Amino acid sequence: MGTLKPLTLFDPAFDMPSVFKGMLPPMWMETENMPPMIKLDVEEAEDRYLVKADVPGVAKDDIHVDVDGNMVTISAEVRREKKDEKEGKVLRSERYCGTMTRSFTLPVDVEFAKAEAKYADGVLRLTLPKHKGANRHRVEVH
């Protein structure tokens, strides 16, 4: 009978055979390298919806808001660049360029002509008036 080994916790990131190492992405990531996300707060008032969307580090001209009935889409062109320098030498330079998009539906159509969008300090504020016309119809069953 051989020598008993102490019990250890198996961690697949570190304990897998060397043949498989490098095939799986690491389980940790630097958050600055992750694609950005638009985070939302949506509030409902009697006659409108108020939306606050976090879009930090994006130029106002790179933000687009599209409304189609009750579907709202916010998109933004994102450009990030990070350089790590030491003693004037670049050790690492990373860039991210892409589009982030967030779509959501509201219970009532938006009156697009009266919608407003303001952007300041990394926060997009939308005022989306509710469409006052009849946008839903009940069909009677015969």
Helices and strands as residue ranges (DSSP letters): H 12-15, G 31-33, E 39-44, E 48-54, G 60-62, E 63-68, E 71-86, E 89-105, G 112-114, E 116-120, E 123-129
